[in-house]
């Protein structure tokens, strides 16, 4: 039997004891610890146990297997543990713990995870710490991977979290602030703050996220176990904070499969200019959930790291509640290596305005050939080749449509800051003006068209309202046709070519002109010549040049945006031609149905390649999109297996503590005792009061678990994590939910959505 005084390799004493030895070597307050190595016969240590341990003392006897508490698998809760063992009974307890390595439970677990490594179970012995409060602390949220400390606490011994389904109180600390805490905690806030800080410090020293078990004896905090948190690298995080602005609402499959790769490739090209060659793929920047666009924050985190920025900085973009101690950017060696390239990229972009007119002219010329093409005369393969060529041009246009607005915003921000420093409110200054934007601003032309319509008598206007564009008198008709020639490519959504542009809806445009109200703004802007008179001699030339540059970039921005929208709209023309051909061949019902196919499905259908019948795909997608139209989507999605809850009338949401990751929809089965086990079918969601080892066979069948009690260390949570099924505990009234209802369990957010009752 070995008394631990410093760090000892896990290959000698097992994973759990190795981590305790690390705590000891790190100077943490740890109970005196002895280990009986797996290869040591129990009988051979009887003398040592009698010599080292107090026969009347109270001890914790735990397993420390070679496979336990590892980075890939934890075997949490699989081996035997005994607490408050009298010193005289420790030897027998050690034998029981060691023999638990051959239990049916462990064998079933190994079969489940496909383990082949031989088991070697060492035994760890510690004197019991008088437990006023016990608990666990996680240096990162084990469900979401977010950089926040999670502390759970319970009065008395911590094993009641596992075996008795006790619900702990919960504290969460994020960047210096408590984002969750109990109203009347078992511990003073300063004690939990010390636990939180120590957890963060130990994770930093250990080199990876950890969870720690601790005991507070009323005076001091004792650390009794450490485990690496496994599986964090598998958590994907998606956010729609930005994407819902540029791609709002439901996105049809064809729009998604053209727009997202094209625009994302432009972003990848820009990143590559700044940081050099990388493995970032356009398709990894965004994902579709319920036909909505979400940015992949993990990929953005990869970009942050490549730029030498802390990966946790991306969490700022998620808008999560937090304190003021947010991650700060500190240049690293990687940053310094990239600095010359980044500065060179910035210098090139400072001159980008000089390239914009030529680039726009080139893009317009490239698009002209597609706009004038006789699509009916083209072969199927020629149509598809043109679509590919349009996509390549579209990447160039999207790049310009990203860089130009960025530069316009930078110049505008610099000008506004300069005006503010000069004591002038930039909100009152006519910075950009509109006179030079006549070619790009439809409102200016709508003002003129509306004014001409207003001069008609009431009878003529009523006729136009009833008959639309066909009733326009000749002079106004010519003006209207010129308007459509210039702005007919616009629509209510410039990023969605499935939406009909103005040229296809002339009557709607006429109605818009009839109802158009010229807007001048509530406050008159100060003309620039008046601003100049208030500037000092030193300020005037600098800000005047900056104002000229700002005007230029605003014009560039509008020119590029108009060109991008014009070129992007050409996809619609091509795809409607494809739809027409598929209708002729009896594969679709209407031309517009083509928008419900992904690009590879469209290509297969047009060329006659094997695949699902396009008409069936369209109808299935149409029904699915209709069913998802009113789904309330979260701003943040964790994981790739998101299951939407149908927020229909009569549905309800219960909240608890998420303790095992994943999403699952299934039939709810209320299980109060073993007599109810038989009604659970594979994939059902089980609602239980709590669980202990006797419930383990049930988890093999379950698709998800909800429990009325428990925390991160409850038996339900441990087994669910090991079996990789979602689990939410501390759900009020879980066993009173309607048996047979359809429920959606979100093991990241801790919600249980009861959709409807299906007996």
N, C-alpha and C positions, 0 to 999 in steps of 0.2 A: 504494500500500500504506500502510495507516494503523496507526500504533503506538498502542495503547490506553493512555490515562493516566487516564481517568475514564469515566463512564457515557455510552454512545452508544445511540441508539434502534435497536431491532431492525429497523425498516423500512429502515435504512441498511446494517446489517452482518449481519442475520440473527439468529435467536433464540439460538443457542448463544453467539455472540460477544457479544451484548447482555448475557447473563447473566454472562459472564466480566467484561465491563466494569463490571457492578454490583458484583461481588466486589472489583474493583480500587478502585472508588469508595468501597467500604465499609471499605477499609483491610485487607483480608485478604492473606495471603501468596500471591501468584499469580505464576507464571512470566511473564516478559516476553511480551507478546502482540501480534501483528500481524494485520491483517485485509485481505484483498483483496475489495473489494465486488463483488457479482455483476455489476454493469454494467461493470466495468473489464476490458478485454481483457487476457488473460494476458501477451501480448507487451509491453504498455505498462508492466508492473511489473518487467521483467527488471532494469533498472538499480537499482531500489529494493531488490530481493532481494539483488543483489550487494553493495549498499552496506550494508544493515542486517544481513545474516546472515553468519555465519562459514562459509566453504566447507567447513571440516573439522568443523563442529559437527554435533550430532545434534538433529533436530527432530521434533515431532509435527505432522502436517498433517491437519486435520479440516474437515468440512463445517460450514457455518453457514447453513442455508437459512432463507428467510423463514417457512416453515411448521414449522420444527423447534423442539422443546422448548417448545411452547405450553401454555396452560392446558386446551385442549380436545383437542388431538392432539399426540403427541410425535415421531412418525416415528422412534422409537428403533431404531437398527440398520439403517435403510434406506439411508443414504448411506455412501459410501466413507470410510475413515480409513486413514492410513498413519503408522506410528511408526518412530522411529530412522532418519529420512530424512537423508541427508547434505546439508549446506547447498548443495552444488553440484547436488543432484537435486531441490531443493524445488520449483522452477518446474514441472517435469514432473509431480511429485506433485500440485501444485495443479490442474493441468489434468485429471488423472484424477479427482480428487475432484469437481471441478465437473461433469464429464461423467456422474458417477454419478447425477445428478438425472434423467437420461433413461433409466436402466437399466430392464430388464424388471421387476426386483424392485420398484422404486419405482412404476412404472406399475400393476402388479398391486395394490400396496398402496393406491394412490389409488382404483382401481376398487372395492376392497373397502370402503373407508370412504366412498365417494361424494364424494371431494374434487373441487372444480372450480377452486380457486384456482391461478393460474399459479405455477410454481416458479421461484424465483430463488436460486441457490446461491452464497453467498459462501464464502470459504475462510479458516480461522483457523490461524495458525502459532504454535507455542510451542516453546522449547527443551525437550528432554527433561530431566526431573528424575531423577537417579539413583534408581531405585525399590528401596529395601530392602523396603518393604511398600506395597502399593497396595490401594485399596478404595473402598467407597461407604458413605454414611451417609444415613439417612432420618430426617427430623424427626418423622414419624408412620409407623406401620406401614402400608405401602401396600396390604396385603391386607385389613386389618380396619379401618383408620382410627383405631385406638386411639392414645392420646397416649403413645407410647413411642418411644425412639430405637433404630433398628436399624442396626448397624454390621457390615459384612462386610469381611474382610481376606484378602489372599493374598500370599504371598512373591513379590517381583519385580514384573513389569509387570502392570497390571490387565487388559490385553486378553486374557490367558489365561482370564479369567472368561467371555469371549464365545466366542472361537474354539476353545479347546482343552478346554472342558468341565471346567475345574478347579473343585473344590468349595472354597469359602472357609470360614474359620472365622467364627463368628457370635456377636455380642454384642447383647444387648437390655437397655436401661436404662429402668426405669419408676419414676418418682417417687422418684429418688434411690437406687435399688437395682438391681443386676444380676439380672434374672430369667432370663437365659440367658447363658452364657459358656463358652468352651472350657476344658478342663482345663489345657492348656499353650499359652497363646496366643503368637502371633508377636510381639505388642506387649505392653509392660508395661501394667498396668491404668491407671496414671495417664495414659499417652498416649491410650488409648481414651476415658478419662473426659474428656480435653481435647477430643478429636474430638466426643464426644457433646455437651458443653456448647456448643462452637462451633456445632454444627449447630442446636441449639435457639435460640441467640442469633440466628443468621442467619435462621432461619425467622421469628422475631419481627420482625426488621428488614425482611425482605422482604415480610411481610404475608400469607403463606400457607405451607402446608407445602412443604418442598423436599427433593429428594435431591441429594447432592453427591458428586462424585468427588474423591478426595484421594490424595496420594502422600507417604509418609514416607521421607525420605532418610537416616534413622538419627539425625538431629538435630532436624529441623523437619518440620512438616506443611505441605504445599503443597496449595492448592485449585485444581483444574484445570477443573471444570465444575460448573454449577448448573442444576437443572431444577425447575420446579414439579411437584409430585405431582398427577397428574390423576385424576379419577374418584372422589375421596373422598366427594363429596357424594352419590354413588349408592349408598353402602354402607349397608344397613339392618342394625341390630343388634337381636336379640330375646333376651329372657331369661325363663326360667321359674322363677327363684328365688322369686318371690312367687306367681305364678299357679298353680304346682303345689300350693300349700297351699290356695288357695281354690277351684280347679277342677282337682282331681287326676285323673290317668288319662285314658282316651280319652273324648272328649265327642261324643255323637251329634249329627248335623247340626242337628236341630230344636232341641235344647237350646242349641247354639251360637248359632243365628240368633235366638233369643229372649233368652237370658240375657246374652250379651256386649254387644249394643247397649243393652240396658236398663240394666245396671249401669254401663257406660262413660259413658252419657249423664248418669247421676247424678254421676259424677266430673267430667265436663266442666262441669256446672252449678256444682259447688263451685269449680272452678278459675276459672270466669267471675266468680263473686262476688268472688273474691280479686284477680283481675288485670284484670277488665273484658272487653269484647268481644274475641274472638280468632277464629282460623281453625281451632281444634282440632276435629276430628270424632271422634265416638264410635267409629266403625268403624276409625279409625287407631290407637287405643290398644292393640289386641291383634290377633294373627293366629293362625291355626290351622296347625300343622305336624303331619302324621301324626295328626290329630284330637286334638292336645294344645294347650293354651293357652299362648301366649307374649306377654309385653308388649313393645310396640314401644319400645325405648329411645331411638330417634331422636325420636319424638313427645314422650317425657318430657323429652328434652334441649331440645326447643322450649319446653316449659313452663318449664324451668329458666331459659332465656334470657329469656323474657318476664318472669320474676320477678327478673331482674337477677343470677342466679346463673351461675357459670361452667359452660358446657355439659359440660366434662369431669368435673364433679361426678357425673354419672350413672354414670361408670365405677366409682365407689366402690360403687354398688349392684350391680355385676356380680361383686364379690368376687374380682377378679383379683389375682394376686401383685404386690406393689409395695413400695416403701420408704415412709418416713414423710413424704416431701415431697409430700403429697397436695394437690389443689386446695383452696384455702380460699375461703370466701365473703367477698368484699369488696364492700360496697354500691357500686353504680354510680348514675349519674344516673337510669337507668331504674328502679332500685330505689327511689330517693328519690321519684320521681314516683308510684310505686305505693303508697308507704308509707301515705298517708292512707286509701286504699281498703282496704288490707290490715288496718290497725288497726281500721277501721270493721267489717270482716268479723269480726275476732276479738272485738270488743265484742258484736256481734250473737250470735255463737256462745256467748259466755259466758252469755247469757240463754236459750240454746236449750232448756235443761232445762225451763223453764216452759212451753214449747210442746209438749213430747213427749206428755203425756197427751191433749191435744186432738187432736194429729196421729194418734196411735194410734187414738183413738176414731173419727176421720174415716175412716182407712184401713179399719178393721174394718167400719164401716158400708158403705163402698163395696164391699168384698169380699163382704159378705153377699148382696147381690143376685145376684152371679155364683155363689156357693155354692148358693143355693136355686133357681137357674134350671132349668127343664125343658128340657134341651138337645135332646131328641128332637123337641120341638115347634118348635124354631127352624129357620129356613131356612138354607141354606148361607151366604148372604151375612151373615145375622144372627150366625151363629157366628163368622165371620171378623171382623165388626165388634166383637164382644165380646172377641176376642183382642187386637185393637188397643187397645180401651179398657183391658183388663187390663194391657197393656204401659205405657200412660200412667200408670196408678196405680202400676205396678211401679217406674217411675222415681222417684216420690215415696217409695215404701217403701225403695228401695235407697239413696236419699239419706239418709233417716233412719238406715238401717242402716250407713251409712258414718260420719256425723257423730257419732251417739250413742256408738259404741264409742271413737272418737277422743277425745271429751270424757271418757268414763269412764276411759280410759287416762291422760289428762293429770292428772285429779284424783287418781287412784290413785298416779301417780308423784310428784306433789307431796306427798301424804300420807306416802308411804314415805320420801321425802327428809327431810321434817320429823321423822319418828320416828327416822331414823338420826342426824340432828343432835342429837336429844335423848338419844342413847345407847341407844335401844331397837331391837332387831332387828325390822324390819317383818315378817319371815317368821314370827315367833312370835305376831303380833297378829291377832286376829279383826277384820279391817278391814271386810269387807263383810257377813259373816254370811249365813245361808241362810233364816232364818225368813220374811223378807219376799219370798222367791222361790218360795214354794210353788206359785203359779199357773203358773210357767214352768219349773220344774225337774222333769222326769219321774222322776229318781232318787228323790226323796222319796216319790212315789206308788208307785214300784216297790218301795221298801223295805216299805211297808205291804202291798202286794199279795203280796210274797214271804213276809212274816210270816204272812199268813192261809193261804197255800198250805202253809207249813211245819207248820201245826197239823193238816192232814189226815193220815189214816193213809197208810202206804206204798202200799197197794193203790190208794187213790184217786189218789195222785200218779202212780203208774205208768199208770193209765188216762188221766189227763190228758196224760201224755207221749206216749202212743200215739195218742189221738184228738184232742188239741189242745183248742181253745176249746169245742168241742161237749160235752166231758165236764166242764166246770166246774159245780160245784153252784150253785144259784140265788143264794145270798147273794154268793158271790164273782163270779158272772157279772155281777150288777148293778154291782159295784165295777169289774170289768174293762171293761164297756161304758162306764162313766163315764170310765175312763182313756182309752179310745179316743176318746171324744167330745172330750176335752180335748187329747190328744196324738197322735191318729191321723194328723195331717198330717205328722208327723216321719218321717224315713227315715234310711238310712245315709248319704245325701248330700243335704243341704238345698239344694244348688245344681244338682241334676240331677233334673228332673221325670220322666225316663224310668225312674227307680228307683221301684219300688212302695212307697208309704208304709205305715206300720204298720196303718192301717185296712184295707188290702188283704191283709195277711199276719197275721191274728190268731193263727194257730197259732204262728208264729215269735215273736210277742210273748209268748204264754203260755210258750213254752220259755225265753225270756229272763227272765221273772219267776221261773220255777222255779229257774233257775240264778243268780238275782241274789244278790249278796253285798253287804250294806250296808257301805259304806266310811266310816270315821270319821277316817282319817288316823293316821299313826304318832305324831304329836306333838300334844298338846292345845294349843289356841290360848289365848292370854291374853285374858280378857274386857276390854272397853274400860274398865270402871270401875277395873280394876287399873292399866291404862295411865295413866289420868288422874291417879292418885295419885302417879305418878312424874314427872309433868310439872311444870315451873315455873309460877308464876302467869302469866307472860307467854306461855308456850307453850300452856297448857291451852285457853283460849278459841279461839285460832287453829286448833289441830289438831282440836279437837272439832267446830268448824264445818266444817272440811275433811273430817272423817270422815263427817259427816252428808251433805255434798254428794256424797262418793264413794259412799256407800250409795244415795243417790237415783239417781245415774247408772248404777250397776250394775243397779238395778232397771229403769231406763229402757232400758238396753241389752238386758236379757233380754226385756222387753216388746216392744221394737221387733223384735228378732231373731225372736221367736215370731210376730209379726204378719207380718213379711216372708216367713218360711217358709210360713206358712199361705196367704198370698195367692199366692206363687209356685207352690205346689202345685196351685192351681186350673187352671193351664195344662194339667196332665195330664188333668184331667177333660174339658176342651174338645177336646184333641187326640185322646184316645181315642175321643170321639164322631165326630170327623172320620175317624179310622181305621176305625171301624165302618161308616160310610157308604161309604168306599172299598172295603171288603171286600164289602159288599152289591152294589156296582157291578162287582165282579170285577177291580178295579184293584190290590188288595192281598190277601195271603193271611191276614194276622192284624192285629188292631187295632194292636198294638204296633209293627208295621212302619212306621207313620207317623213314628216317631222317627228313621228313617234319611233322611228328606226334609228339605231346607231349607225355610224358611217360604214362600219364593216358589214353590217346586215344589209344596208342599202346597196353596197357594192355587190354582195353575193346575190341579192335578188335581181339586180339589173343584169348581171352577167350570167345568171342561171346556175350559179354554184349551189352545192348542197347547203341546206340550212332550214331553219324553222320557217313555215309559211309566213310571209310578211303580214298578211291580213290578220292572222291570229295574234302575232306580236303586237300589232297596232291596237287591236281591241283590248288585249290584256293590259297594255300600258295605259290606254285611255281610261279604263276602269280603275286601274291602280292610282293614276294621278288624280282622278276625281275623288277617290276615297281618302287621299292624302292631302287634299286641298286645304282642309280646315285643321290639320294637325298643328298643335302648338309646338314649334321646334325650339329646343334649348339653344342658348347662345354658344355653349361649349358642349362638345360631345367627346366622351372618353371611350377609346376602343374602336374597333372596326366592325363590331357586331351590333350596332345600334338597332333597337327595335322600337318603332314609334307606337305610342299609346293613342288609341282612337278616342279622342275626347268628346264622346257622344253624350247626349242627354242621359242622365242617370249614372254616368261614370263617376268614380271617386278616386281620390289619391290618398294613400297612407304614406307616412314618412318614418324612417327609422335610421339606423346606423349602417352604412355600407361596409361589409367586412370581407366580401369576396367578389372579385371583378366579373363583369359580363352583363349582357342583356339577354332576356329570355321571355318569350310569350308562351303561355301554356295553360292547361286546365288546372284550376286550384283544387287541391285535395287537403282537407283539414284532417290532421293526424294528431290525436290526443294521446294515444298509447299504442302499444304493439298490436292490439286487436284491429287497428285501422290500417295496418301496413298493406294488407291484401288489396285494398282499393286503389293503390298507387300504381299507375302504368308508367312506362318509360317516357320521360320528358315532362311529366306532370310537375307542377309547382307545389311543394309541400308547405303547409302552414302548421307550425308546431309551437308548443309552449316554450320548450327548450329541448336540448338533447344531451345525452351522455353516450358512453361507449355502446350501450345496447341498441342505439338507434343507427349505428353505422351502416348496417346492411341496406337501410332505406335509401341512403344517399347515392347508392350505385344506380338507382332507378330515377332519381329526381333530376329535373332539368334546372331547378332553382329552389332556394330555401328561403322562407321568411319565418322569423321566430319572434315571439312576444318579448323575450328577454335575451340578455347577452351583450357581449362586447367583442373586441378584436380577438380575445383569447378564449371565448366560449367554444364549447365543443362543436357547435353548429358551424361556427366561423372557421375553425381549424380544418375540419373535415371538408367543408365546401371548398376552401382554398386548395387543399390537397387534391380534390377531385375536379377542380377547375370549373365549378358551377357558381353562378351568382348567388349571393347571400345578403339579406338585409335583416338585421336583428333589432330588438327593442322597437318592434312595430306594435303600437297599441291595438289591441283587439284583433290580432292576426288570426287567432283560432275562431273568431266570431264572424269572419268573412264568409260569404256564401259558398258552400261546397259546390264545385262544378262551374264556378264563374271563370271567365277568361281574364287572366291577369298578365300584366307586363311588369317584370322585375328589372330594375336598373341597379345593378350592383356597384355602379360608380357614384351615382347621385343619392342612393339610399331611398328610392321611391318605389312604391307598389301601386300601379294603376289598375283598378278594378273596372273592366270595360263593360261587362254585361253578365247576366246570369244565364248560363247554358246548362241545364240539367241533362 
